[in-house]
C-alpha cells in the first residue's frame, strides 16, 4: 500500500492517491453543485481557514509540478537511451538489412529495458497530468472560497 494520502474521487467513487506536494482543501468545495452550496452555510472562520489552506497549497503547486515535470523528463531521457541501445543491439544482430523504422518497432517488442522505460515514462506522464489536474482543482477551490468570503462580507 502506498504511503501517499488518498481520497475518494466524488465523480467515480474510486480511491485515488493525492500527488505528493498537494493535499485536499478540507471543504473540497470545487465538487459541490450550486444547490448544495446554497444550502451550505459555513462560518466565517471556516471559510477563512479553508481559504488560507487552499492558498498555501496553491502557492506550493508550482514546486510540486516542477518535481513531477523533472521526473517526466528523466523518464523520457531513459526511454530515448533505452531505445537507442536496443536499436544498436538489433542493428548489430541483423546487420544493415533492416531499416531504422523496422528496428525501432522491433525494439519496443523485444527489449526488456526499453519496455520498462516505456512503462516508467507512461507512469510519470500520468502522474504529471494528475498533478496538473489536482493543481487546477486547488486553484478553483481558492477562487470559489474567495467568492464565498466576499459574499459573506456583502461585497460584489
VOPAGU-2260 file (C-alpha; in pm, 1 decimal, decimal comma):
REM VOPAGU-2260
SITE   aa  ch    i         X         Y         Z
SITE  UNK   A    0       0,0       0,0       0,0
SITE  UNK   A    1     124,0     348,3     -84,7
SITE  UNK   A    2     235,1     596,2     180,6
SITE  UNK   A    3      67,8     876,8     -15,6
SITE  UNK   A    4    -259,0    1011,9     123,6
SITE  UNK   A    5    -573,1     907,2     -59,5
SITE  UNK   A    6    -917,8    1048,0    -120,4
SITE  UNK   A    7   -1230,5     929,2    -293,8
SITE  UNK   A    8   -1297,8    1081,4    -635,6
SITE  UNK   A    9   -1657,9    1200,6    -594,2
SITE  UNK   A   10   -1742,4    1159,4    -961,2
SITE  UNK   A   11   -1639,1     793,0    -981,2
SITE  UNK   A   12   -1618,8     673,4    -620,1
SITE  UNK   A   13   -1265,9     543,9    -687,0
SITE  UNK   A   14    -995,0     581,7    -421,5
SITE  UNK   A   15    -709,1     783,4    -574,1
SITE  UNK   A   16    -369,3     886,8    -442,7
SITE  UNK   A   17    -311,1    1256,3    -386,2
SITE  UNK   A   18       4,6    1369,0    -568,3
SITE  UNK   A   19     298,8    1444,9    -339,0
SITE  UNK   A   20     317,9    1812,5    -254,9
SITE  UNK   A   21     -57,5    1855,0    -263,4
SITE  UNK   A   22    -335,5    1799,6     -17,6
SITE  UNK   A   23    -711,0    1827,6     -27,0
SITE  UNK   A   24    -861,7    2155,7      77,8
SITE  UNK   A   25   -1070,0    2046,7     378,4
SITE  UNK   A   26   -1401,1    2174,6     245,1
SITE  UNK   A   27   -1335,4    2045,5    -108,6
SITE  UNK   A   28   -1589,1    2296,5    -237,0
SITE  UNK   A   29   -1496,4    2262,0    -604,3
SITE  UNK   A   30   -1703,1    1942,5    -627,7
SITE  UNK   A   31   -2020,8    2088,4    -480,4
SITE  UNK   A   32   -2305,9    2190,1    -708,7
SITE  UNK   A   33   -2485,1    2524,2    -676,4
SITE  UNK   A   34   -2789,5    2380,0    -496,8
SITE  UNK   A   35   -2570,2    2219,8    -233,1
SITE  UNK   A   36   -2367,9    2539,6    -194,2
SITE  UNK   A   37   -2689,6    2738,7    -146,0
SITE  UNK   A   38   -2785,2    2510,7     145,7
SITE  UNK   A   39   -2438,5    2520,4     295,7
SITE  UNK   A   40   -2367,7    2790,5     549,2
SITE  UNK   A   41   -2010,1    2781,3     675,3
SITE  UNK   A   42   -1893,3    3008,4     948,2
SITE  UNK   A   43   -1662,9    3294,7     850,5
SITE  UNK   A   44   -1383,4    3120,1    1042,0
SITE  UNK   A   45   -1432,2    2801,6     835,8
SITE  UNK   A   46   -1415,9    2995,3     511,2
SITE  UNK   A   47   -1106,7    3189,3     619,2
SITE  UNK   A   48    -936,3    2869,5     738,3
SITE  UNK   A   49   -1016,9    2678,3     421,1
SITE  UNK   A   50    -909,9    2974,3     207,7
SITE  UNK   A   51    -581,3    3000,7     396,0
SITE  UNK   A   52    -507,1    2631,2     345,2
SITE  UNK   A   53    -612,8    2641,1     -20,3
SITE  UNK   A   54    -393,1    2945,1     -87,4
SITE  UNK   A   55     -95,1    2772,4      75,5
SITE  UNK   A   56    -149,0    2464,1    -143,7
SITE  UNK   A   57    -192,2    2685,9    -447,9
SITE  UNK   A   58     140,0    2857,6    -372,5
SITE  UNK   A   59     309,8    2517,9    -334,3
SITE  UNK   A   60     168,1    2386,5    -663,5
SITE  UNK   A   61     442,0    2516,2    -897,2
SITE  UNK   A   62     711,9    2345,8    -689,8
SITE  UNK   A   63     522,5    2018,3    -678,2
SITE  UNK   A   64     454,6    2035,7   -1052,3
SITE  UNK   A   65     823,7    2106,7   -1119,0
SITE  UNK   A   66     914,4    1784,5    -934,9
SITE  UNK   A   67     670,8    1585,0   -1149,0
SITE  UNK   A   68     796,9    1758,9   -1464,5
SITE  UNK   A   69    1158,1    1664,6   -1377,5
SITE  UNK   A   70    1057,6    1302,2   -1318,1
SITE  UNK   A   71     881,7    1302,1   -1655,7
SITE  UNK   A   72    1190,7    1445,5   -1829,1
SITE  UNK   A   73    1414,0    1186,0   -1660,9
SITE  UNK   A   74    1180,5     905,4   -1770,4
SITE  UNK   A   75    1178,3    1042,6   -2125,1
SITE  UNK   A   76    1560,7    1053,8   -2131,1
SITE  UNK   A   77    1577,6     695,4   -2007,3
SITE  UNK   A   78    1327,7     586,2   -2273,3
SITE  UNK   A   79    1532,7     751,3   -2550,3
SITE  UNK   A   80    1856,7     597,4   -2423,6
SITE  UNK   A   81    1696,6     253,8   -2395,6
SITE  UNK   A   82    1557,7     284,3   -2749,5
SITE  UNK   A   83    1897,1     386,6   -2887,6
SITE  UNK   A   84    2075,4      99,0   -2715,8
SITE  UNK   A   85    1809,9    -150,4   -2825,5
SITE  UNK   A   86    1826,9     -33,6   -3186,9
SITE  UNK   A   87    2208,5     -52,9   -3181,7
SITE  UNK   A   88    2192,8    -406,4   -3043,1
SITE  UNK   A   89    1939,6    -509,4   -3307,9
SITE  UNK   A   90    2147,0    -341,7   -3583,0
SITE  UNK   A   91    2447,5    -544,3   -3468,5
SITE  UNK   A   92    2234,5    -863,1   -3471,6
SITE  UNK   A   93    2052,5    -812,7   -3802,0
SITE  UNK   A   94    2309,0    -610,4   -3992,0
SITE  UNK   A   95    2217,4    -341,3   -4238,5
SITE  UNK   A   96    1924,3    -531,5   -4390,7
SITE  UNK   A   97    1658,8    -377,0   -4164,6
SITE  UNK   A   98    1551,3     -12,9   -4175,9
SITE  UNK   A   99    1561,9     213,3   -3869,5
SITE  UNK   A  100    1182,3     213,1   -3855,4
SITE  UNK   A  101    1174,9    -165,7   -3852,9
SITE  UNK   A  102    1443,5    -181,9   -3586,1
SITE  UNK   A  103    1260,0      68,7   -3364,1
SITE  UNK   A  104     933,7    -122,0   -3394,9
SITE  UNK   A  105    1108,0    -448,4   -3316,5
SITE  UNK   A  106    1293,1    -294,3   -3019,4
SITE  UNK   A  107     967,4    -199,7   -2846,8
SITE  UNK   A  108     861,2    -563,4   -2853,1
SITE  UNK   A  109    1180,5    -744,2   -2760,9
SITE  UNK   A  110    1396,5    -524,6   -2538,0
SITE  UNK   A  111    1313,3    -556,7   -2166,9
SITE  UNK   A  112    1492,3    -235,0   -2066,3
SITE  UNK   A  113    1300,6     -39,4   -2330,0
SITE  UNK   A  114     969,0    -190,5   -2220,0
SITE  UNK   A  115    1040,5     -91,1   -1857,9
SITE  UNK   A  116    1145,3     257,9   -1971,4
SITE  UNK   A  117     823,8     299,4   -2170,4
SITE  UNK   A  118     617,4     188,0   -1870,3
SITE  UNK   A  119     809,0     426,6   -1641,6
SITE  UNK   A  120     754,6     712,1   -1887,9
SITE  UNK   A  121     382,3     636,7   -1909,5
SITE  UNK   A  122     356,5     629,8   -1529,6
SITE  UNK   A  123     547,0     959,0   -1497,8
SITE  UNK   A  124     327,4    1120,5   -1763,3
SITE  UNK   A  125       8,6    1007,0   -1590,0
SITE  UNK   A  126     130,6    1131,8   -1251,1
SITE  UNK   A  127     226,7    1468,6   -1403,0
SITE  UNK   A  128    -114,1    1504,0   -1569,8
SITE  UNK   A  129    -292,9    1406,8   -1248,6
SITE  UNK   A  130     -85,2    1659,2   -1051,8
SITE  UNK   A  131    -175,5    1931,4   -1304,3
SITE  UNK   A  132    -544,9    1844,4   -1269,2
SITE  UNK   A  133    -513,1    1846,3    -891,5
SITE  UNK   A  134    -339,8    2187,5    -900,3
SITE  UNK   A  135    -624,4    2320,6   -1116,0
SITE  UNK   A  136    -879,1    2187,5    -865,7
SITE  UNK   A  137    -699,8    2363,0    -578,0
SITE  UNK   A  138    -695,2    2685,2    -780,9
SITE  UNK   A  139   -1070,6    2651,9    -839,7
SITE  UNK   A  140   -1119,5    2595,8    -466,0
SITE  UNK   A  141    -932,7    2920,8    -395,7
SITE  UNK   A  142   -1149,8    3112,5    -642,6
SITE  UNK   A  143   -1470,1    2964,7    -504,9
SITE  UNK   A  144   -1369,3    3026,3    -143,9
SITE  UNK   A  145   -1277,9    3386,7    -228,0
SITE  UNK   A  146   -1621,8    3430,9    -380,7
SITE  UNK   A  147   -1788,9    3283,0     -72,2
SITE  UNK   A  148   -1581,7    3507,3     156,4
SITE  UNK   A  149   -1680,2    3815,8     -46,7
SITE  UNK   A  150   -2047,7    3724,9     -34,9
SITE  UNK   A  151   -2028,3    3675,5     342,9
SITE  UNK   A  152   -1887,1    4028,2     373,0
SITE  UNK   A  153   -2155,9    4161,9     141,8
SITE  UNK   A  154   -1913,8    4257,0    -136,3
SITE  UNK   A  155   -1998,7    4229,2    -502,8
